[in-house]
């Protein structure tokens, strides 16, 4: 088999993993795409005849590309613009890699990306490659151009900064919201009026979108009784999703979305539900699947 053809096959087989590594390090879908593309250019120009672990070598290359990009970002005094959570991935390369899908859509992972953005480039590389992807410190040291002890220290320092951040509370907030939304969907499907009331705040506000033609409800609905009546026996096709990094619900297939529900939660109750059905608004949303784990 032609060596270049074999290398291209191997690269495609590892693309999702490389994309996942780049996204974790950079926190940007577009920059991750650029890093993977640059990695292929470098790889295609390299002599891989002596490489025993091609997947590990590709990970090394993409990590070095990401390190260069992080350093360039810092030299320009730029930070990734993520005041809340970074941009979620809205689609996957071929839909065939569950590891990549979970990694990209995991709400806890999204929350952690905010914290990673505060680390130095070297700390971020060391932490992501070791704590998330299990790479050895000897390999990480070669990427960073430092010794193994320094790589360990960088990862340890990053780990302490992550643990001492607001990441844990953000992750717990997303987890609890997911639980409430799951309970809302289940109660809605079952037509369980009392269970719906249990997850809704007594003063919950529903903001219906007039663009949803079949809606016979008022534009704004107040109170848990009226809200439960609107949603009881519905949501047969509803699925939980991340909407701009927050937990929501999508109704309809991705290429023909009927509407999306965005939830506001306070004190373990749903306090507001906004329906978005207007196609122009829907097209502006970042959606990502939530794993069932």
LOVO-844697 format. One record per residue (C-alpha): x, y, z; residue in one letter. Coordinates in steps of 0.02 Angstrom, whole numbers, padded with zeros to 5 digits, always signed. Example, Ala and Ser with C-alpha at 12.3 -4.5 7.8 and 13.67 -1.06 7.14 Angstrom:
! residues 2
+00615-00225+00390a +00684-00053+00357s 
END
This chain:
! residues 293
+00000+00000+00000x +00063+00175-00040x +00138+00254+00117x +00049+00420+00093x -00118+00332+00067x -00089+00227+00224x -00045+00383+00324x -00202+00472+00263x -00307+00321+00316x -00228+00322+00488x -00257+00508+00506x -00441+00491+00464x -00457+00346+00586x -00387+00456+00725x -00467+00621+00671x -00605+00621+00802x -00480+00590+00942x -00366+00727+00877x -00514+00844+00865x -00560+00803+01044x -00383+00838+01106x -00373+01002+01012x -00544+01059+01073x -00502+01021+01253x -00339+01116+01241x -00400+01265+01141x -00583+01279+01193x -00634+01333+01018x -00712+01227+00883x -00640+01333+00742x -00466+01336+00816x -00474+01148+00845x -00516+01124+00661x -00367+01232+00614x -00253+01135+00731x -00304+00967+00659x -00278+01030+00482x -00106+01099+00524x -00065+00933+00608x -00101+00841+00446x +00013+00959+00350x +00155+00929+00473x +00122+00742+00480x +00120+00723+00291x +00291+00804+00284x +00365+00695+00421x +00463+00534+00409x +00353+00409+00503x +00451+00253+00454x +00520+00233+00630x +00358+00276+00721x +00288+00126+00816x +00133+00210+00888x +00058+00315+00750x -00091+00369+00856x +00023+00431+00994x +00132+00521+00868x -00020+00609+00794x -00075+00662+00969x +00099+00732+00999x +00093+00832+00838x -00079+00906+00869x -00029+00948+01048x +00124+01042+00987x +00018+01137+00861x -00105+01183+01000x +00038+01239+01112x +00100+01354+00975x -00076+01424+00954x -00097+01453+01141x +00070+01542+01150x +00025+01650+01000x -00140+01693+01083x -00049+01746+01242x +00081+01846+01146x -00061+01944+01068x -00133+01967+01243x -00291+01881+01186x -00400+01764+01285x -00535+01656+01212x -00696+01754+01231x -00787+01638+01352x -00875+01735+01487x -00996+01594+01519x -00951+01431+01433x -00856+01404+01272x -00942+01365+01110x -01016+01190+01113x -00990+01077+00964x -01148+01071+00861x -01105+00921+00754x -00979+00783+00740x -00869+00732+00595x -00957+00570+00553x -01063+00528+00704x -00969+00366+00728x -00864+00402+00882x -00960+00396+01048x -00804+00451+01145x -00794+00610+01041x -00980+00644+01055x -00982+00627+01244x -00824+00730+01262x -00889+00873+01158x -01064+00877+01231x -01031+00838+01413x -01096+00984+01515x -00964+00958+01649x -00830+00963+01516x -00898+01128+01452x -00891+01201+01625x -00712+01143+01646x -00660+01227+01484x -00697+01394+01564x -00572+01357+01700x -00441+01288+01580x -00444+01455+01492x -00366+01533+01648x -00213+01419+01645x -00047+01456+01562x -00016+01367+01396x +00105+01243+01475x -00010+01209+01623x -00157+01180+01508x -00061+01059+01396x +00005+00960+01545x -00164+00950+01631x -00268+00906+01477x -00148+00777+01408x -00117+00690+01574x -00277+00708+01676x -00401+00697+01533x -00313+00592+01401x -00193+00491+01510x -00032+00535+01418x +00130+00497+01510x +00230+00639+01585x +00383+00586+01484x +00285+00614+01322x +00212+00777+01388x +00386+00836+01435x +00447+00811+01256x +00300+00913+01190x +00334+01055+01311x +00523+01049+01292x +00547+01022+01479x +00598+00879+01591x +00475+00754+01665x +00480+00830+01839x +00432+01000+01768x +00289+00923+01672x +00225+00841+01831x +00235+01005+01924x +00140+01097+01788x +00000+00969+01791x -00008+00972+01981x -00017+01161+01986x -00154+01161+01853x -00249+01026+01949x -00249+01132+02106x -00310+01284+02012x -00451+01183+01934x -00504+01110+02102x -00500+01280+02182x -00607+01361+02049x -00792+01385+02025x -00793+01236+01907x -00864+01116+02036x -01013+01226+02076x -01046+01258+01891x -01038+01072+01855x -01158+01035+01998x -01276+01170+01936x -01282+01094+01761x -01305+00919+01834x -01453+00973+01941x -01532+01068+01796x -01516+00912+01688x -01605+00810+01823x -01747+00936+01832x -01765+00942+01642x -01765+00752+01632x -01901+00746+01764x -02000+00879+01669x -01989+00780+01506x -02041+00617+01590x -02188+00697+01678x -02243+00786+01521x -02239+00626+01418x -02334+00529+01550x -02462+00667+01574x -02417+00664+01759x -02491+00829+01817x -02433+00815+01998x -02255+00771+01950x -02250+00921+01834x -02304+01032+01977x -02164+00959+02084x -02027+01024+01968x -02108+01190+01925x -02096+01345+02034x -02271+01403+02087x -02239+01568+01998x -02157+01493+01843x -02170+01595+01683x -02190+01515+01510x -02143+01623+01361x -02222+01545+01208x -02158+01588+01035x -02295+01649+00915x -02194+01569+00775x -02254+01399+00837x -02413+01396+00733x -02512+01261+00825x -02490+01350+00992x -02659+01400+01057x -02582+01463+01219x -02559+01643+01270x -02389+01720+01229x -02350+01722+01415x -02419+01595+01539x -02403+01623+01726x -02408+01496+01866x -02371+01312+01885x -02552+01255+01864x -02568+01337+01693x -02393+01281+01643x -02426+01100+01692x -02589+01103+01595x -02496+01164+01439x -02362+01029+01445x -02454+00878+01518x -02463+00738+01389x -02338+00823+01274x -02151+00806+01242x -02163+00638+01153x -02022+00689+01036x -01926+00798+01157x -01742+00768+01192x -01625+00857+01314x -01487+00960+01233x -01360+01092+01276x -01420+01261+01212x -01277+01386+01213x -01200+01284+01353x -01358+01272+01459x -01479+01126+01475x -01632+01136+01364x -01752+01030+01261x -01767+01009+01073x -01926+00950+00988x -01911+00881+00813x -01764+00814+00710x -01608+00923+00700x -01637+00966+00518x -01819+01013+00550x -01829+01077+00728x -02005+01123+00781x -01954+01219+00935x -01830+01225+01079x -01866+01254+01262x -01739+01348+01366x -01751+01330+01555x -01711+01446+01699x -01688+01360+01867x -01679+01429+02043x -01683+01337+02210x -01711+01169+02126x -01867+01226+02033x -01898+01277+01854x -01940+01462+01862x -01950+01504+01676x -01969+01412+01512x -01939+01504+01349x -01999+01428+01186x -01898+01468+01030x -01980+01421+00865x -01928+01561+00750x -01810+01486+00621x -01695+01637+00619x -01670+01627+00806x -01650+01438+00802x -01511+01451+00673x -01411+01562+00792x -01411+01436+00935x -01266+01320+00976x -01339+01147+01008x -01250+00993+01072x -01316+00823+01120x -01315+00772+01302x -01252+00599+01345x -01365+00484+01443x -01231+00443+01567x 
END
